[in-house]
Amino acid sequence: MTELRDRAVALYDAFTHDHHDRRTLLKQMTALAGSVAAAEALIVGIAASPAAAAVVDPADPRLHTEWKTGSDAGKPARAYVAAPAKAKGKRGTVLVIHENRGLTPHIQDVARRVALAGFTAIAPDLLAPQGGTPADEDRARTLIGTIDYDLALAQAVSMMAKARAQPSSTGKAGIVGFCWGGAFVNQFAIAAGADLAAGVAYYGPAPAATNAIRVKAPLMLHYAGKDARVAATGEPWVAALKAAHKPVEAFTYPGVDHAFNNDTSAERYDAAAAALAWGRTIAFFHKHLDA
C-alpha cells in the first residue's frame, strides 16, 4: 500500500509541476489503482482541498485583515494583508508567497498564522496582472506557466519596500514561500539583495548554484526527504551558499512528501514535520525581523 501511495504521489506531482493534463493523470492513476473510482479517490486524497477548514478563522478578532489593490511596477497588484489587531510597538513584515495554484484560501490562512505570530503578513496575488487567481486551480497552474517572472519579482520588491516604510514596521522584512513560492523566495533573495532581512523556502526548486554569491539575506530552506525532484536542485544550491559563506540553514525532513506543510492535502500533510518546520520558521523570523 505504501508503494502504491508513493507512486500515486509521484504521478500527481508530475501532473501539477510538468504536464498539467488532467486526462493523462486520470488515465495513469486508473492504471495504478485498478478503477476510475479508486483513481479519483487517490487524487482527492493527494490534492489540496479548497474546502478544507482554516486553521485560523478569517474573522479571528485577534487579527485585522484586508484586501489591498492598486498598482506595483506599473501593473495591477493585489494582496491579502493580515496583522495583529492590538499589537504594541513595531513589528516586522513577512511576504507570504503562494504555490502554483495562486493565492488560495490556504495561503491566506498561512498569512493569518504568520500574523498571529506577531508580524504583518502580506500575501501577494502574483497573478493579479493576469486578472487575479481564478477559482479553477488547473487554470491557475496554466497562468503561472505564463507569468512575467521579472514583473512578479518587481511587484514583490515594491510591496516589501512600501511595508518597510510604514510607521508600524521595524524596517525589516522577510519572505516565506511554498513550492512555486519556495522557488520564488530563492529568486527574490537574489533580486532584493540587502533589502531583504530573511527568507524561508519550503521545498522550492533552486536557481543555478552560480547565483549563490548574490544572496545577502540569511536563508532557511526546508526540504522533504521523499522529494527527489526538488532535492536535485536544492542540494547543489545549499552547497553553493555554504561555499560562498552565506548564512543558510537547511533542513531535510525524512520520510515526508513534497508539500508536507499543506494541511489541506490529506495524503501529503505531515503534522510532526510541519510543526517542527513552522516553529523553526517563526523563530528565524523573530531573530531577524524584530526591532
C-alpha positions as a printed Julia matrix, in Angstrom:
291×3 Matrix{Float64}:
   0.0    0.0     0.0
   2.85   2.39    0.81
   4.44   1.74   -2.6
   1.13   2.41   -4.38
   0.69   5.66   -2.44
   4.21   6.81   -3.25
   3.72   6.08   -6.95
   0.41   7.94   -6.87
   2.04  10.99   -5.25
   4.75  10.91   -7.93
   2.11  10.84  -10.69
   0.24  13.73   -9.11
   3.42  15.78   -8.73
   4.22  15.22  -12.4
   0.74  16.49  -13.23
   0.99  19.6   -11.04
   4.54  20.56  -11.99
   5.05  19.25  -15.51
   2.3   18.26  -17.94
  -0.9   19.73  -16.31
  -3.05  17.31  -18.31
  -5.84  16.02  -16.05
  -6.96  13.35  -18.53
  -3.44  11.91  -18.58
  -3.39  11.99  -14.78
  -6.69  10.11  -14.51
  -5.55   7.52  -17.08
  -2.28   6.93  -15.21
  -3.99   6.79  -11.82
  -6.61   4.35  -13.13
  -3.89   2.03  -14.41
  -2.25   2.23  -10.99
  -5.36   1.9    -8.8
  -7.35  -0.54  -10.94
 -10.52   1.5   -11.45
 -11.66   5.02  -12.18
 -13.35   5.27   -8.78
 -10.2    4.22   -6.94
  -8.13   6.61   -9.05
 -10.41   9.52   -8.26
 -10.23   8.7    -4.55
  -6.43   8.73   -4.72
  -6.42  12.1    -6.49
  -8.81  13.63   -3.94
  -6.61  12.47   -1.07
  -3.41  13.85   -2.58
  -4.75  17.12   -3.98
  -5.13  20.18   -1.79
  -8.77  20.7    -0.85
 -10.1   24.25   -1.37
 -12.92  23.38    1.05
 -10.62  22.39    3.93
 -11.24  24.21    7.19
  -8.95  27.12    8.01
  -6.58  26.8    10.96
  -7.16  30.47   11.8
 -10.68  31.8    11.26
 -10.75  34.69    8.76
 -12.85  36.59   11.32
 -10.5   35.92   14.25
 -10.8   39.03   16.47
  -7.1   38.9    17.29
  -6.35  39.96   13.72
  -7.04  42.75   11.3
  -7.3   41.5     7.73
  -7.98  43.28    4.46
  -7.56  43.05    0.71
  -5.42  45.74   -0.85
  -5.48  46.55   -4.55
  -3.54  49.06   -6.56
  -0.52  49.14   -8.83
   3.05  47.96   -8.43
   5.76  48.08  -11.1
   3.21  49.71  -13.41
   0.75  46.79  -13.38
  -2.33  45.81  -11.34
  -1.45  44.45   -7.91
  -3.46  42.73   -5.21
  -2.59  41.3    -1.8
  -4.2   39.81    1.27
  -2.88  41.51    4.4
  -3.13  40.25    7.98
  -1.75  41.89   11.11
  -2.23  41.67   14.88
  -5.29  43.73   15.86
  -3.84  45.11   19.08
  -0.11  44.92   18.6
   2.1   47.14   20.73
   5.29  48.52   19.29
   6.76  47.93   15.86
   6.72  44.63   14.01
   8.45  43.01   11.09
   6.82  42.26    7.75
   6.65  38.85    6.08
   5.67  38.35    2.44
   3.83  35.02    2.02
   4.24  33.62   -1.49
   1.71  31.2    -2.89
   2.07  27.87   -4.65
   1.43  27.33   -8.36
  -2.34  27.48   -7.77
  -2.19  31.17   -6.93
  -3.44  32.97   -3.84
  -5.73  30.24   -2.48
  -7.68  30.26    0.81
  -4.94  28.03    2.26
  -2.22  30.63    1.63
  -4.48  33.31    3.09
  -4.75  31.07    6.15
  -0.96  30.77    6.31
  -0.76  34.57    6.23
  -3.08  34.74    9.25
  -0.85  32.25   11.08
   2.15  34.49   10.38
   0.21  37.49   11.72
  -0.73  35.64   14.9
   2.99  35.08   15.45
   3.43  38.85   15.67
   4.18  40.04   12.13
   2.44  41.96    9.39
   1.78  39.33    6.72
   1.38  40.32    3.08
   0.3   37.6     0.66
   0.56  38.95   -2.9
  -1.58  37.56   -5.68
   1.18  37.38   -8.27
  -1.44  36.54  -10.91
  -3.05  39.98  -10.45
  -1.56  41.36  -13.7
  -3.3   38.47  -15.48
  -6.66  39.13  -13.88
  -6.04  37.5   -10.49
  -6.13  33.96   -9.17
  -9.03  32.05  -10.77
 -11.2   29.6    -8.84
 -10.2   26.84  -11.26
  -6.87  25.52   -9.99
  -5.96  23.98  -13.36
  -6.45  27.39  -14.94
  -4.28  28.95  -12.23
  -1.46  26.49  -13.0
  -1.68  27.4   -16.66
  -1.47  31.11  -15.83
   1.53  30.54  -13.54
   3.32  28.99  -16.51
   2.9   32.23  -18.47
   3.72  34.68  -15.68
   6.13  37.56  -16.31
   8.62  36.48  -13.65
  10.61  39.72  -13.68
   7.36  41.64  -13.15
   6.37  39.35  -10.27
   9.72  39.94   -8.61
   9.44  43.7    -9.16
   5.96  43.79   -7.64
   7.06  41.8    -4.59
  10.09  44.05   -4.12
   7.82  47.1    -4.34
   5.38  45.69   -1.78
   8.25  44.95    0.56
   9.64  48.46    0.24
   6.25  50.05    0.99
   5.76  47.8     4.02
   9.21  48.57    5.43
   8.38  52.29    5.28
   5.19  52.01    7.37
   5.24  53.59   10.86
   4.29  50.24   12.43
   7.26  48.47   10.81
  10.64  47.67   12.32
  12.0   48.47    8.86
  12.84  44.8     8.38
  11.09  42.38    6.02
  11.25  38.68    5.32
   9.66  36.32    2.86
   8.32  32.77    3.03
   7.07  30.65    0.14
   5.86  27.17   -0.62
   6.62  25.0    -3.68
   6.42  27.51   -6.58
   6.59  30.17   -3.88
   9.62  28.47   -2.35
  11.43  28.77   -5.67
  10.32  32.41   -5.77
  11.91  33.03   -2.35
  15.3   31.92   -3.67
  14.97  34.19   -6.7
  13.71  37.06   -4.55
  16.75  36.76   -2.29
  18.93  37.23   -5.37
  16.88  40.2    -6.63
  16.31  42.02   -3.33
  19.87  41.92   -2.03
  20.47  43.57    1.33
  16.92  44.99    1.48
  15.68  41.52    2.45
  16.33  40.61    6.1
  15.4   36.89    5.99
  13.98  34.3     3.6
  12.37  30.9     4.19
  11.69  28.48    1.33
   9.61  25.34    1.71
  10.51  22.65   -0.86
  11.27  25.22   -3.51
  13.29  24.31   -6.63
  16.54  26.26   -6.52
  18.18  28.59   -9.04
  21.56  27.94  -10.63
  24.21  27.49   -7.95
  26.3   30.25   -9.56
  23.77  32.78   -8.19
  24.57  31.95   -4.56
  27.18  34.71   -4.37
  24.44  37.32   -4.98
  22.4   36.37   -1.92
  22.72  38.77    1.02
  19.92  37.69    3.39
  20.01  34.75    5.8
  18.04  31.84    4.36
  16.23  28.89    5.92
  15.43  26.07    3.49
  13.02  23.22    4.24
  13.11  20.05    2.12
  11.05  16.86    2.04
  13.0   13.62    2.29
  10.99  11.92   -0.47
  11.08  14.9    -2.85
  13.8   13.84   -5.31
  12.71  16.44   -7.89
  13.45  19.4    -5.64
  16.46  17.77   -3.98
  18.17  17.61   -7.36
  18.4   21.42   -7.36
  18.3   22.05   -3.62
  21.41  20.11   -2.68
  23.78  21.99   -5.01
  22.1   25.29   -4.02
  22.75  24.7    -0.33
  26.31  23.59   -1.04
  26.94  26.73   -3.12
  25.52  29.02   -0.43
  27.76  27.44    2.18
  30.8   27.6    -0.12
  30.09  31.32   -0.62
  29.9   31.74    3.19
  26.26  32.82    3.08
  24.13  32.41    6.22
  21.94  29.4     5.43
  20.14  26.8     7.49
  18.87  23.78    5.56
  16.66  21.03    6.97
  15.52  17.82    5.32
  12.57  16.02    6.94
  12.95  12.24    6.42
  10.08  10.16    5.09
   7.79  13.05    4.11
   6.46  14.19    0.75
   6.66  17.43   -1.18
   4.04  19.82    0.26
   4.23  18.24    3.71
   3.27  21.6     5.26
  -0.03  21.86    3.38
  -2.68  20.66    5.83
  -5.36  20.76    3.12
  -3.75  17.72    1.43
  -4.73  14.66    3.46
  -2.17  12.3     1.94
   0.87  14.58    1.9
   0.48  16.61    5.08
   2.77  15.52    7.89
   1.79  17.14   11.18
   5.06  16.46   13.0
   7.32  17.73   10.22
   5.04  20.72    9.58
   5.06  21.73   13.25
   8.83  21.4    13.51
   9.44  23.41   10.31
   6.91  26.08   11.33
   8.47  26.52   14.76
  11.87  26.94   13.16
  10.44  29.39   10.64
   8.78  31.67   13.19
  11.83  31.67   15.46
  14.01  32.54   12.44
  11.8   35.5    11.56
  11.74  36.79   15.13
  15.53  36.59   15.21
  15.97  38.62   12.04
  12.88  40.9    11.86
  12.14  42.06   15.39
  13.24  45.53   16.46
